[in-house]
Every structure is written in C-alpha cells, then in structure tokens.
Amino acid sequence: MPQSELPPAGGTLLEFPCAFPIKVMGPADPALAQAVLEVVLRHAPDFAAATMEMRTSSGGKYLSLTCTINATSQAQLDALYRELSAHPMVKVVL
C-alpha cells in the first residue's frame, strides 16, 4: 500500500458511521446466539436482533453468527471485539 494511502498512526481506513459485519463462531449451542446478541447490544444498542444471520456447519458442530452493526467509532469496534473474544462460548471473532 502506498504511504499516501496508509491511515495515520493509530487510525483506521474506515469512515464512521458505517455498516460493519462482525462474524462470530462457536459451538452449535442455542445459548451462543443469545450471548452474542447481549454483547452486541451493549456496544451497538441500535442493532436489530432480527437481522442476525445464523449458519450451522455441515457437521452441525459449530454455529456462525453474522451481526452487521452501525459502527460509530474504532473504539466501539475494539471494545466489541474484546468482549466477544473473551466470552467462553466464542471460538473466533472476525
């Protein structure tokens, strides 16, 4: 990436506010979706729960959840990623 396209130190290439998809993966347990929803709503209170996308793995062992939030800042995204990553049911956050 050319130097002129790099964000400032500690900055981001995102322009806020923006729609930002967050993918969370964990065990195929019904409690995972509720736990993720609770965390997401703490950081993005305007998130519409009905828009959460859920997919079970082909073997049925894992669940993938996609929540597209209205991101308002890098700090909001960082805090959301930290809390989701720390949750015991969550295996991966992308």
PDB file as gemmi writes it, atoms N, CA and C in Angstrom:
CRYST1    1.000    1.000    1.000  90.00  90.00  90.00 P 1                      
ATOM      1  N   MET A   1       0.852  -1.167   0.000  1.00  0.00           N  
ATOM      2  CA  MET A   1       0.000   0.000   0.000  1.00  0.00           C  
ATOM      3  C   MET A   1       0.901   1.234   0.000  1.00  0.00           C  
ATOM      4  N   PRO A   2       0.668   2.154  -0.896  1.00  0.00           N  
ATOM      5  CA  PRO A   2       1.486   3.369  -0.929  1.00  0.00           C  
ATOM      6  C   PRO A   2       1.351   4.150   0.380  1.00  0.00           C  
ATOM      7  N   GLN A   3       2.414   4.835   0.762  1.00  0.00           N  
ATOM      8  CA  GLN A   3       2.444   5.596   2.006  1.00  0.00           C  
ATOM      9  C   GLN A   3       1.279   6.577   2.101  1.00  0.00           C  
ATOM     10  N   SER A   4       0.890   7.172   0.975  1.00  0.00           N  
ATOM     11  CA  SER A   4      -0.178   8.174   0.991  1.00  0.00           C  
ATOM     12  C   SER A   4      -1.540   7.567   1.335  1.00  0.00           C  
ATOM     13  N   GLU A   5      -1.687   6.232   1.199  1.00  0.00           N  
ATOM     14  CA  GLU A   5      -2.964   5.586   1.481  1.00  0.00           C  
ATOM     15  C   GLU A   5      -3.027   5.004   2.887  1.00  0.00           C  
ATOM     16  N   LEU A   6      -1.941   5.044   3.622  1.00  0.00           N  
ATOM     17  CA  LEU A   6      -1.932   4.499   4.967  1.00  0.00           C  
ATOM     18  C   LEU A   6      -2.674   5.420   5.923  1.00  0.00           C  
ATOM     19  N   PRO A   7      -3.383   4.814   6.908  1.00  0.00           N  
ATOM     20  CA  PRO A   7      -4.059   5.660   7.887  1.00  0.00           C  
ATOM     21  C   PRO A   7      -3.038   6.294   8.815  1.00  0.00           C  
ATOM     22  N   PRO A   8      -3.398   7.371   9.481  1.00  0.00           N  
ATOM     23  CA  PRO A   8      -2.480   7.968  10.450  1.00  0.00           C  
ATOM     24  C   PRO A   8      -2.196   6.963  11.562  1.00  0.00           C  
ATOM     25  N   ALA A   9      -1.082   7.124  12.241  1.00  0.00           N  
ATOM     26  CA  ALA A   9      -0.712   6.203  13.317  1.00  0.00           C  
ATOM     27  C   ALA A   9      -1.872   6.068  14.296  1.00  0.00           C  
ATOM     28  N   GLY A  10      -2.260   4.821  14.565  1.00  0.00           N  
ATOM     29  CA  GLY A  10      -3.371   4.580  15.470  1.00  0.00           C  
ATOM     30  C   GLY A  10      -4.727   4.830  14.832  1.00  0.00           C  
ATOM     31  N   GLY A  11      -4.750   5.137  13.549  1.00  0.00           N  
ATOM     32  CA  GLY A  11      -6.006   5.452  12.855  1.00  0.00           C  
ATOM     33  C   GLY A  11      -6.601   4.241  12.171  1.00  0.00           C  
ATOM     34  N   THR A  12      -7.557   4.505  11.305  1.00  0.00           N  
ATOM     35  CA  THR A  12      -8.271   3.448  10.609  1.00  0.00           C  
ATOM     36  C   THR A  12      -8.604   3.908   9.196  1.00  0.00           C  
ATOM     37  N   LEU A  13      -8.808   2.957   8.316  1.00  0.00           N  
ATOM     38  CA  LEU A  13      -9.232   3.284   6.947  1.00  0.00           C  
ATOM     39  C   LEU A  13     -10.751   3.411   6.850  1.00  0.00           C  
ATOM     40  N   LEU A  14     -11.451   3.032   7.920  1.00  0.00           N  
ATOM     41  CA  LEU A  14     -12.911   3.109   7.920  1.00  0.00           C  
ATOM     42  C   LEU A  14     -13.374   4.542   8.091  1.00  0.00           C  
ATOM     43  N   GLU A  15     -14.493   4.845   7.481  1.00  0.00           N  
ATOM     44  CA  GLU A  15     -15.137   6.142   7.681  1.00  0.00           C  
ATOM     45  C   GLU A  15     -16.409   5.885   8.472  1.00  0.00           C  
ATOM     46  N   PHE A  16     -16.517   6.521   9.622  1.00  0.00           N  
ATOM     47  CA  PHE A  16     -17.658   6.295  10.520  1.00  0.00           C  
ATOM     48  C   PHE A  16     -18.692   7.397  10.361  1.00  0.00           C  
ATOM     49  N   PRO A  17     -19.964   7.074  10.544  1.00  0.00           N  
ATOM     50  CA  PRO A  17     -20.526   5.753  10.812  1.00  0.00           C  
ATOM     51  C   PRO A  17     -20.549   4.903   9.547  1.00  0.00           C  
ATOM     52  N   CYS A  18     -20.556   3.576   9.744  1.00  0.00           N  
ATOM     53  CA  CYS A  18     -20.614   2.659   8.608  1.00  0.00           C  
ATOM     54  C   CYS A  18     -21.225   1.328   9.043  1.00  0.00           C  
ATOM     55  N   ALA A  19     -21.774   0.612   8.066  1.00  0.00           N  
ATOM     56  CA  ALA A  19     -22.273  -0.739   8.329  1.00  0.00           C  
ATOM     57  C   ALA A  19     -21.054  -1.649   8.417  1.00  0.00           C  
ATOM     58  N   PHE A  20     -20.939  -2.397   9.514  1.00  0.00           N  
ATOM     59  CA  PHE A  20     -19.759  -3.219   9.739  1.00  0.00           C  
ATOM     60  C   PHE A  20     -20.180  -4.626  10.175  1.00  0.00           C  
ATOM     61  N   PRO A  21     -19.904  -5.640   9.327  1.00  0.00           N  
ATOM     62  CA  PRO A  21     -20.280  -7.008   9.694  1.00  0.00           C  
ATOM     63  C   PRO A  21     -19.258  -7.627  10.656  1.00  0.00           C  
ATOM     64  N   ILE A  22     -19.761  -8.279  11.681  1.00  0.00           N  
ATOM     65  CA  ILE A  22     -18.923  -8.987  12.643  1.00  0.00           C  
ATOM     66  C   ILE A  22     -19.372 -10.441  12.617  1.00  0.00           C  
ATOM     67  N   LYS A  23     -18.421 -11.351  12.377  1.00  0.00           N  
ATOM     68  CA  LYS A  23     -18.730 -12.774  12.338  1.00  0.00           C  
ATOM     69  C   LYS A  23     -18.182 -13.417  13.599  1.00  0.00           C  
ATOM     70  N   VAL A  24     -19.020 -14.217  14.251  1.00  0.00           N  
ATOM     71  CA  VAL A  24     -18.670 -14.896  15.494  1.00  0.00           C  
ATOM     72  C   VAL A  24     -18.932 -16.382  15.297  1.00  0.00           C  
ATOM     73  N   MET A  25     -17.966 -17.211  15.712  1.00  0.00           N  
ATOM     74  CA  MET A  25     -18.136 -18.654  15.592  1.00  0.00           C  
ATOM     75  C   MET A  25     -17.933 -19.323  16.943  1.00  0.00           C  
ATOM     76  N   GLY A  26     -18.740 -20.347  17.178  1.00  0.00           N  
ATOM     77  CA  GLY A  26     -18.654 -21.095  18.423  1.00  0.00           C  
ATOM     78  C   GLY A  26     -19.429 -22.390  18.289  1.00  0.00           C  
ATOM     79  N   PRO A  27     -19.628 -23.085  19.404  1.00  0.00           N  
ATOM     80  CA  PRO A  27     -20.354 -24.358  19.359  1.00  0.00           C  
ATOM     81  C   PRO A  27     -21.813 -24.140  18.972  1.00  0.00           C  
ATOM     82  N   ALA A  28     -22.407 -25.137  18.354  1.00  0.00           N  
ATOM     83  CA  ALA A  28     -23.811 -25.052  17.929  1.00  0.00           C  
ATOM     84  C   ALA A  28     -24.697 -25.237  19.160  1.00  0.00           C  
ATOM     85  N   ASP A  29     -24.721 -24.239  19.979  1.00  0.00           N  
ATOM     86  CA  ASP A  29     -25.493 -24.237  21.217  1.00  0.00           C  
ATOM     87  C   ASP A  29     -26.453 -23.055  21.115  1.00  0.00           C  
ATOM     88  N   PRO A  30     -27.743 -23.281  21.369  1.00  0.00           N  
ATOM     89  CA  PRO A  30     -28.705 -22.177  21.267  1.00  0.00           C  
ATOM     90  C   PRO A  30     -28.331 -20.974  22.147  1.00  0.00           C  
ATOM     91  N   ALA A  31     -27.604 -21.209  23.218  1.00  0.00           N  
ATOM     92  CA  ALA A  31     -27.215 -20.120  24.120  1.00  0.00           C  
ATOM     93  C   ALA A  31     -26.194 -19.181  23.477  1.00  0.00           C  
ATOM     94  N   LEU A  32     -25.472 -19.647  22.459  1.00  0.00           N  
ATOM     95  CA  LEU A  32     -24.457 -18.805  21.816  1.00  0.00           C  
ATOM     96  C   LEU A  32     -25.098 -17.569  21.184  1.00  0.00           C  
ATOM     97  N   ALA A  33     -26.165 -17.750  20.446  1.00  0.00           N  
ATOM     98  CA  ALA A  33     -26.810 -16.617  19.765  1.00  0.00           C  
ATOM     99  C   ALA A  33     -27.288 -15.578  20.778  1.00  0.00           C  
ATOM    100  N   GLN A  34     -27.873 -16.024  21.871  1.00  0.00           N  
ATOM    101  CA  GLN A  34     -28.358 -15.088  22.896  1.00  0.00           C  
ATOM    102  C   GLN A  34     -27.193 -14.356  23.554  1.00  0.00           C  
ATOM    103  N   ALA A  35     -26.114 -15.079  23.850  1.00  0.00           N  
ATOM    104  CA  ALA A  35     -24.948 -14.462  24.484  1.00  0.00           C  
ATOM    105  C   ALA A  35     -24.321 -13.415  23.570  1.00  0.00           C  
ATOM    106  N   VAL A  36     -24.174 -13.741  22.286  1.00  0.00           N  
ATOM    107  CA  VAL A  36     -23.593 -12.800  21.327  1.00  0.00           C  
ATOM    108  C   VAL A  36     -24.501 -11.585  21.187  1.00  0.00           C  
ATOM    109  N   LEU A  37     -25.793 -11.807  21.098  1.00  0.00           N  
ATOM    110  CA  LEU A  37     -26.738 -10.695  20.971  1.00  0.00           C  
ATOM    111  C   LEU A  37     -26.619  -9.736  22.158  1.00  0.00           C  
ATOM    112  N   GLU A  38     -26.527 -10.270  23.357  1.00  0.00           N  
ATOM    113  CA  GLU A  38     -26.408  -9.425  24.546  1.00  0.00           C  
ATOM    114  C   GLU A  38     -25.148  -8.563  24.496  1.00  0.00           C  
ATOM    115  N   VAL A  39     -24.029  -9.151  24.065  1.00  0.00           N  
ATOM    116  CA  VAL A  39     -22.773  -8.397  23.966  1.00  0.00           C  
ATOM    117  C   VAL A  39     -22.893  -7.324  22.891  1.00  0.00           C  
ATOM    118  N   VAL A  40     -23.398  -7.699  21.729  1.00  0.00           N  
ATOM    119  CA  VAL A  40     -23.527  -6.745  20.614  1.00  0.00           C  
ATOM    120  C   VAL A  40     -24.420  -5.567  21.020  1.00  0.00           C  
ATOM    121  N   LEU A  41     -25.520  -5.844  21.691  1.00  0.00           N  
ATOM    122  CA  LEU A  41     -26.433  -4.763  22.079  1.00  0.00           C  
ATOM    123  C   LEU A  41     -25.817  -3.817  23.113  1.00  0.00           C  
ATOM    124  N   ARG A  42     -24.888  -4.309  23.914  1.00  0.00           N  
ATOM    125  CA  ARG A  42     -24.210  -3.414  24.861  1.00  0.00           C  
ATOM    126  C   ARG A  42     -23.369  -2.377  24.129  1.00  0.00           C  
ATOM    127  N   HIS A  43     -22.823  -2.763  22.981  1.00  0.00           N  
ATOM    128  CA  HIS A  43     -21.926  -1.875  22.236  1.00  0.00           C  
ATOM    129  C   HIS A  43     -22.613  -1.170  21.068  1.00  0.00           C  
ATOM    130  N   ALA A  44     -23.696  -1.765  20.577  1.00  0.00           N  
ATOM    131  CA  ALA A  44     -24.441  -1.187  19.451  1.00  0.00           C  
ATOM    132  C   ALA A  44     -25.937  -1.333  19.767  1.00  0.00           C  
ATOM    133  N   PRO A  45     -26.455  -0.467  20.643  1.00  0.00           N  
ATOM    134  CA  PRO A  45     -27.849  -0.608  21.100  1.00  0.00           C  
ATOM    135  C   PRO A  45     -28.889  -0.541  19.983  1.00  0.00           C  
ATOM    136  N   ASP A  46     -28.526   0.016  18.838  1.00  0.00           N  
ATOM    137  CA  ASP A  46     -29.476   0.118  17.730  1.00  0.00           C  
ATOM    138  C   ASP A  46     -29.470  -1.124  16.832  1.00  0.00           C  
ATOM    139  N   PHE A  47     -28.670  -2.153  17.168  1.00  0.00           N  
ATOM    140  CA  PHE A  47     -28.630  -3.372  16.358  1.00  0.00           C  
ATOM    141  C   PHE A  47     -29.981  -4.069  16.411  1.00  0.00           C  
ATOM    142  N   ALA A  48     -30.491  -4.462  15.248  1.00  0.00           N  
ATOM    143  CA  ALA A  48     -31.776  -5.165  15.158  1.00  0.00           C  
ATOM    144  C   ALA A  48     -31.520  -6.669  15.237  1.00  0.00           C  
ATOM    145  N   ALA A  49     -31.953  -7.281  16.320  1.00  0.00           N  
ATOM    146  CA  ALA A  49     -31.696  -8.707  16.559  1.00  0.00           C  
ATOM    147  C   ALA A  49     -32.184  -9.583  15.405  1.00  0.00           C  
ATOM    148  N   ALA A  50     -33.269  -9.190  14.768  1.00  0.00           N  
ATOM    149  CA  ALA A  50     -33.836  -9.988  13.674  1.00  0.00           C  
ATOM    150  C   ALA A  50     -32.915 -10.060  12.462  1.00  0.00           C  
ATOM    151  N   THR A  51     -31.918  -9.181  12.387  1.00  0.00           N  
ATOM    152  CA  THR A  51     -31.011  -9.185  11.236  1.00  0.00           C  
ATOM    153  C   THR A  51     -29.799 -10.098  11.445  1.00  0.00           C  
ATOM    154  N   MET A  52     -29.669 -10.697  12.638  1.00  0.00           N  
ATOM    155  CA  MET A  52     -28.543 -11.613  12.882  1.00  0.00           C  
ATOM    156  C   MET A  52     -28.679 -12.825  11.967  1.00  0.00           C  
ATOM    157  N   GLU A  53     -27.597 -13.109  11.241  1.00  0.00           N  
ATOM    158  CA  GLU A  53     -27.594 -14.265  10.339  1.00  0.00           C  
ATOM    159  C   GLU A  53     -26.944 -15.436  11.062  1.00  0.00           C  
ATOM    160  N   MET A  54     -27.562 -16.628  10.958  1.00  0.00           N  
ATOM    161  CA  MET A  54     -27.047 -17.824  11.621  1.00  0.00           C  
ATOM    162  C   MET A  54     -26.865 -18.947  10.609  1.00  0.00           C  
ATOM    163  N   ARG A  55     -25.715 -19.607  10.690  1.00  0.00           N  
ATOM    164  CA  ARG A  55     -25.439 -20.762   9.831  1.00  0.00           C  
ATOM    165  C   ARG A  55     -24.772 -21.839  10.669  1.00  0.00           C  
ATOM    166  N   THR A  56     -25.264 -23.050  10.537  1.00  0.00           N  
ATOM    167  CA  THR A  56     -24.661 -24.188  11.228  1.00  0.00           C  
ATOM    168  C   THR A  56     -23.673 -24.851  10.276  1.00  0.00           C  
ATOM    169  N   SER A  57     -22.567 -25.350  10.819  1.00  0.00           N  
ATOM    170  CA  SER A  57     -21.569 -26.022   9.987  1.00  0.00           C  
ATOM    171  C   SER A  57     -22.169 -27.295   9.386  1.00  0.00           C  
ATOM    172  N   SER A  58     -21.527 -27.820   8.349  1.00  0.00           N  
ATOM    173  CA  SER A  58     -22.055 -29.002   7.665  1.00  0.00           C  
ATOM    174  C   SER A  58     -22.179 -30.192   8.607  1.00  0.00           C  
ATOM    175  N   GLY A  59     -21.291 -30.298   9.581  1.00  0.00           N  
ATOM    176  CA  GLY A  59     -21.365 -31.403  10.538  1.00  0.00           C  
ATOM    177  C   GLY A  59     -22.281 -31.113  11.706  1.00  0.00           C  
ATOM    178  N   GLY A  60     -22.777 -29.864  11.806  1.00  0.00           N  
ATOM    179  CA  GLY A  60     -23.688 -29.492  12.865  1.00  0.00           C  
ATOM    180  C   GLY A  60     -23.035 -29.198  14.200  1.00  0.00           C  
ATOM    181  N   LYS A  61     -21.706 -29.180  14.231  1.00  0.00           N  
ATOM    182  CA  LYS A  61     -20.990 -28.981  15.487  1.00  0.00           C  
ATOM    183  C   LYS A  61     -20.785 -27.496  15.836  1.00  0.00           C  
ATOM    184  N   TYR A  62     -20.730 -26.634  14.815  1.00  0.00           N  
ATOM    185  CA  TYR A  62     -20.429 -25.219  15.028  1.00  0.00           C  
ATOM    186  C   TYR A  62     -21.526 -24.325  14.469  1.00  0.00           C  
ATOM    187  N   LEU A  63     -21.600 -23.123  15.031  1.00  0.00           N  
ATOM    188  CA  LEU A  63     -22.561 -22.121  14.595  1.00  0.00           C  
ATOM    189  C   LEU A  63     -21.809 -20.850  14.242  1.00  0.00           C  
ATOM    190  N   SER A  64     -22.159 -20.252  13.116  1.00  0.00           N  
ATOM    191  CA  SER A  64     -21.575 -18.987  12.676  1.00  0.00           C  
ATOM    192  C   SER A  64     -22.673 -17.934  12.738  1.00  0.00           C  
ATOM    193  N   LEU A  65     -22.373 -16.824  13.393  1.00  0.00           N  
ATOM    194  CA  LEU A  65     -23.329 -15.727  13.526  1.00  0.00           C  
ATOM    195  C   LEU A  65     -22.733 -14.481  12.883  1.00  0.00           C  
ATOM    196  N   THR A  66     -23.510 -13.779  12.085  1.00  0.00           N  
ATOM    197  CA  THR A  66     -23.057 -12.524  11.499  1.00  0.00           C  
ATOM    198  C   THR A  66     -23.988 -11.413  11.948  1.00  0.00           C  
ATOM    199  N   CYS A  67     -23.388 -10.400  12.583  1.00  0.00           N  
ATOM    200  CA  CYS A  67     -24.129  -9.234  13.047  1.00  0.00           C  
ATOM    201  C   CYS A  67     -23.566  -8.012  12.328  1.00  0.00           C  
ATOM    202  N   THR A  68     -24.368  -7.364  11.524  1.00  0.00           N  
ATOM    203  CA  THR A  68     -23.925  -6.153  10.841  1.00  0.00           C  
ATOM    204  C   THR A  68     -24.433  -4.969  11.653  1.00  0.00           C  
ATOM    205  N   ILE A  69     -23.473  -4.284  12.295  1.00  0.00           N  
ATOM    206  CA  ILE A  69     -23.834  -3.163  13.168  1.00  0.00           C  
ATOM    207  C   ILE A  69     -23.584  -1.837  12.464  1.00  0.00           C  
ATOM    208  N   ASN A  70     -24.164  -0.799  13.018  1.00  0.00           N  
ATOM    209  CA  ASN A  70     -23.872   0.561  12.581  1.00  0.00           C  
ATOM    210  C   ASN A  70     -22.702   1.029  13.452  1.00  0.00           C  
ATOM    211  N   ALA A  71     -21.482   0.856  12.951  1.00  0.00           N  
ATOM    212  CA  ALA A  71     -20.289   1.210  13.718  1.00  0.00           C  
ATOM    213  C   ALA A  71     -20.111   2.718  13.731  1.00  0.00           C  
ATOM    214  N   THR A  72     -19.864   3.252  14.930  1.00  0.00           N  
ATOM    215  CA  THR A  72     -19.716   4.692  15.066  1.00  0.00           C  
ATOM    216  C   THR A  72     -18.286   5.137  15.340  1.00  0.00           C  
ATOM    217  N   SER A  73     -17.415   4.195  15.747  1.00  0.00           N  
ATOM    218  CA  SER A  73     -16.023   4.562  16.011  1.00  0.00           C  
ATOM    219  C   SER A  73     -15.145   3.319  16.091  1.00  0.00           C  
ATOM    220  N   GLN A  74     -13.850   3.533  15.944  1.00  0.00           N  
ATOM    221  CA  GLN A  74     -12.901   2.431  16.094  1.00  0.00           C  
ATOM    222  C   GLN A  74     -12.898   1.929  17.536  1.00  0.00           C  
ATOM    223  N   ALA A  75     -13.058   2.836  18.490  1.00  0.00           N  
ATOM    224  CA  ALA A  75     -13.091   2.453  19.903  1.00  0.00           C  
ATOM    225  C   ALA A  75     -14.273   1.513  20.178  1.00  0.00           C  
ATOM    226  N   GLN A  76     -15.420   1.797  19.568  1.00  0.00           N  
ATOM    227  CA  GLN A  76     -16.593   0.935  19.724  1.00  0.00           C  
ATOM    228  C   GLN A  76     -16.285  -0.466  19.202  1.00  0.00           C  
ATOM    229  N   LEU A  77     -15.701  -0.554  18.001  1.00  0.00           N  
ATOM    230  CA  LEU A  77     -15.377  -1.854  17.416  1.00  0.00           C  
ATOM    231  C   LEU A  77     -14.352  -2.605  18.263  1.00  0.00           C  
ATOM    232  N   ASP A  78     -13.339  -1.896  18.738  1.00  0.00           N  
ATOM    233  CA  ASP A  78     -12.305  -2.532  19.563  1.00  0.00           C  
ATOM    234  C   ASP A  78     -12.910  -3.122  20.834  1.00  0.00           C  
ATOM    235  N   ALA A  79     -13.768  -2.368  21.501  1.00  0.00           N  
ATOM    236  CA  ALA A  79     -14.395  -2.837  22.743  1.00  0.00           C  
ATOM    237  C   ALA A  79     -15.297  -4.038  22.468  1.00  0.00           C  
ATOM    238  N   LEU A  80     -16.033  -3.996  21.369  1.00  0.00           N  
ATOM    239  CA  LEU A  80     -16.921  -5.101  20.997  1.00  0.00           C  
ATOM    240  C   LEU A  80     -16.114  -6.360  20.713  1.00  0.00           C  
ATOM    241  N   TYR A  81     -15.043  -6.237  19.925  1.00  0.00           N  
ATOM    242  CA  TYR A  81     -14.194  -7.387  19.619  1.00  0.00           C  
ATOM    243  C   TYR A  81     -13.571  -7.955  20.888  1.00  0.00           C  
ATOM    244  N   ARG A  82     -13.117  -7.095  21.793  1.00  0.00           N  
ATOM    245  CA  ARG A  82     -12.507  -7.572  23.043  1.00  0.00           C  
ATOM    246  C   ARG A  82     -13.505  -8.375  23.869  1.00  0.00           C  
ATOM    247  N   GLU A  83     -14.723  -7.844  24.021  1.00  0.00           N  
ATOM    248  CA  GLU A  83     -15.703  -8.541  24.845  1.00  0.00           C  
ATOM    249  C   GLU A  83     -16.156  -9.848  24.203  1.00  0.00           C  
ATOM    250  N   LEU A  84     -16.381  -9.846  22.895  1.00  0.00           N  
ATOM    251  CA  LEU A  84     -16.771 -11.086  22.222  1.00  0.00           C  
ATOM    252  C   LEU A  84     -15.663 -12.128  22.315  1.00  0.00           C  
ATOM    253  N   SER A  85     -14.428 -11.721  22.081  1.00  0.00           N  
ATOM    254  CA  SER A  85     -13.295 -12.657  22.113  1.00  0.00           C  
ATOM    255  C   SER A  85     -13.099 -13.264  23.497  1.00  0.00           C  
ATOM    256  N   ALA A  86     -13.455 -12.533  24.542  1.00  0.00           N  
ATOM    257  CA  ALA A  86     -13.269 -13.010  25.913  1.00  0.00           C  
ATOM    258  C   ALA A  86     -14.391 -13.947  26.361  1.00  0.00           C  
ATOM    259  N   HIS A  87     -15.481 -14.011  25.617  1.00  0.00           N  
ATOM    260  CA  HIS A  87     -16.610 -14.843  26.032  1.00  0.00           C  
ATOM    261  C   HIS A  87     -16.231 -16.324  25.925  1.00  0.00           C  
ATOM    262  N   PRO A  88     -16.533 -17.132  26.930  1.00  0.00           N  
ATOM    263  CA  PRO A  88     -16.117 -18.537  26.927  1.00  0.00           C  
ATOM    264  C   PRO A  88     -16.729 -19.394  25.815  1.00  0.00           C  
ATOM    265  N   MET A  89     -17.886 -19.020  25.282  1.00  0.00           N  
ATOM    266  CA  MET A  89     -18.501 -19.812  24.213  1.00  0.00           C  
ATOM    267  C   MET A  89     -17.957 -19.448  22.837  1.00  0.00           C  
ATOM    268  N   VAL A  90     -17.332 -18.294  22.714  1.00  0.00           N  
ATOM    269  CA  VAL A  90     -16.877 -17.806  21.409  1.00  0.00           C  
ATOM    270  C   VAL A  90     -15.504 -18.379  21.096  1.00  0.00           C  
ATOM    271  N   LYS A  91     -15.388 -18.983  19.919  1.00  0.00           N  
ATOM    272  CA  LYS A  91     -14.099 -19.546  19.477  1.00  0.00           C  
ATOM    273  C   LYS A  91     -13.341 -18.600  18.558  1.00  0.00           C  
ATOM    274  N   VAL A  92     -14.076 -17.879  17.678  1.00  0.00           N  
ATOM    275  CA  VAL A  92     -13.445 -16.986  16.692  1.00  0.00           C  
ATOM    276  C   VAL A  92     -14.316 -15.760  16.498  1.00  0.00           C  
ATOM    277  N   VAL A  93     -13.672 -14.588  16.362  1.00  0.00           N  
ATOM    278  CA  VAL A  93     -14.376 -13.357  16.009  1.00  0.00           C  
ATOM    279  C   VAL A  93     -13.651 -12.759  14.816  1.00  0.00           C  
ATOM    280  N   LEU A  94     -14.372 -12.505  13.753  1.00  0.00           N  
ATOM    281  CA  LEU A  94     -13.788 -11.905  12.539  1.00  0.00           C  
ATOM    282  C   LEU A  94     -14.515 -10.612  12.215  1.00  0.00           C  
TER     283      LEU A  94                                                      
END                                                                             
